[in-house]
Amino acid sequence: MIVLMVEHPPERNTSEEERFQDDYYSYFESPENAPRYKPAVSFLDDAFEQQSFSLLDLGCGNGALCKYLPERCDYFGVDHSELAIEYCLKVYPNRNFVAKDLSVALPQLVAENKRFDAVVLCGLLFHTTDKETLEKKDDQELIQFCLDKLLTEKGYLVIIVPFAYGDHPSHNLYARAEWLQNSVEEMLETAKAKIVYGNISLLIGLDKKIRQQKTTPDWFVPDSNADYSNKYAGTYMATWTFLAIPSER
Ligand SMILES: C[S@@+](CC[C@H](N)C(=O)[O-])C[C@H]1O[C@@H](n2cnc3c(N)ncnc32)[C@H](O)[C@@H]1O
C-alpha cells in the first residue's frame, strides 16, 4: 500500500508579479530548461500529426512553452501577471494571450463554449495562488474542471511538474519524484482520469543558470546550506510530465 504524505509547499516570500519584475523567471527560456517542455510537445506533435490542434496554457508565465510548439498549434496562454503577459505579447506576437486570474478566465471560456485539444498545467500545480491574497488554490478542483469542461473529445490534460532535488537522502531524486508521482496520480484517480504518458527528465546545468540570475528563487537552496527540514529545498532540477485523458475514453 502506498501511504501518501500530505504536505503543503512552503510559503513564498514574494508574489508572482514581484518575481517577474525581479527577472526571477528568465531561466524558463534557457536551453537547459528545454526538457521541461519538450516531452509534452513531442507527444502532442505525434498525437496530432500533421493536423492543427488547440492548446490552452494555464499560468503560462513568460510563454516559454511557445518556443517549442509547432506553428500549426493554435495557442492560448493565460496568466494573472500583467507583466508576464505584456512580455509574452511582445515576444510571441503571433500567439494569443490574456492577463486574467484563472478564477475569471476559466468560467469565461466555458461560457463561450471553448474547448481545447490540450490543456497545459506547467509549473502550475502546487503554485496556483490568488494574486491579491496569495492564498493557495485547490489543485484537485482545477484538474477536475479542465477534464470536465475544457477538453475536446480527443483532448489531453498535460501536467508538467518541475521540482528541485538534492544529495540528502530525503531530498534525493527518487524520494522527490516518487512523492510527486503519487500525489499527481492520486489527484488524477480522484478526477477519474488515466495517465497515457509519463516521463521524467533531468534539467542538466539549470542549477548553474539559476545561480547566475540576479535573484535566486526562494525555494532554491544550494545543498551545503539546505534546510533539510524543508522538503522543497534542493540543488538540482528535474521535471515530471504526465498526459492524462478521462478514464472512460
Ligand atoms: C512557476 S510559473 C510557471 C510558468 C510557465 N507555465 C512555465 O512553466 O514556463 C507559475 C505561473 O502561474 C501563474 N499563476 C499562478 N496562479 C495563477 C492564477 N490563479 N491565475 C492565473 N495565473 C496564475 C503565475 O503568475 C506564474 O506565471
The ligand as a MOL file (V3000), in Angstrom:
LIG
                    3D

  0  0  0     0  0            999 V3000
M  V30 BEGIN CTAB
M  V30 COUNTS 27 29 0 0 0
M  V30 BEGIN ATOM
M  V30 1 C 6.0070 28.6800 -11.8210 0
M  V30 2 S 5.2390 29.7180 -13.0110 0 CHG=1
M  V30 3 C 5.1920 28.6350 -14.4510 0
M  V30 4 C 5.1490 29.4050 -15.7600 0
M  V30 5 C 5.0030 28.5780 -17.0350 0
M  V30 6 N 3.8300 27.7230 -17.0120 0
M  V30 7 C 6.2300 27.7340 -17.3310 0
M  V30 8 O 6.3650 26.6900 -16.7070 0
M  V30 9 O 7.0440 28.1310 -18.1870 0 CHG=-1
M  V30 10 C 3.5510 29.7290 -12.4510 0
M  V30 11 C 2.7170 30.7510 -13.1870 0
M  V30 12 O 1.3520 30.5980 -12.8230 0
M  V30 13 C 0.7570 31.8700 -12.7130 0
M  V30 14 N -0.4060 31.7380 -11.8210 0
M  V30 15 C -0.4300 31.2530 -10.5560 0
M  V30 16 N -1.6890 31.2860 -10.0600 0
M  V30 17 C -2.4770 31.8030 -11.0500 0
M  V30 18 C -3.8710 32.1030 -11.1360 0
M  V30 19 N -4.6850 31.8800 -10.1030 0
M  V30 20 N -4.3480 32.6550 -12.2700 0
M  V30 21 C -3.5190 32.8840 -13.3200 0
M  V30 22 N -2.1870 32.6330 -13.3010 0
M  V30 23 C -1.6700 32.0890 -12.1690 0
M  V30 24 C 1.8670 32.7530 -12.1590 0
M  V30 25 O 1.6590 34.1390 -12.4190 0
M  V30 26 C 3.0970 32.1890 -12.8680 0
M  V30 27 O 3.3580 32.8600 -14.0730 0
M  V30 END ATOM
M  V30 BEGIN BOND
M  V30 1 1 1 2
M  V30 2 1 2 3
M  V30 3 1 2 10
M  V30 4 1 3 4
M  V30 5 1 4 5
M  V30 6 1 5 6
M  V30 7 1 5 7
M  V30 8 2 7 8
M  V30 9 1 7 9
M  V30 10 1 10 11
M  V30 11 1 11 12
M  V30 12 1 11 26
M  V30 13 1 12 13
M  V30 14 1 13 14
M  V30 15 1 13 24
M  V30 16 1 14 15
M  V30 17 1 14 23
M  V30 18 2 15 16
M  V30 19 1 16 17
M  V30 20 1 17 18
M  V30 21 2 17 23
M  V30 22 1 18 19
M  V30 23 2 18 20
M  V30 24 1 20 21
M  V30 25 2 21 22
M  V30 26 1 22 23
M  V30 27 1 24 25
M  V30 28 1 24 26
M  V30 29 1 26 27
M  V30 END BOND
M  V30 END CTAB
M  END
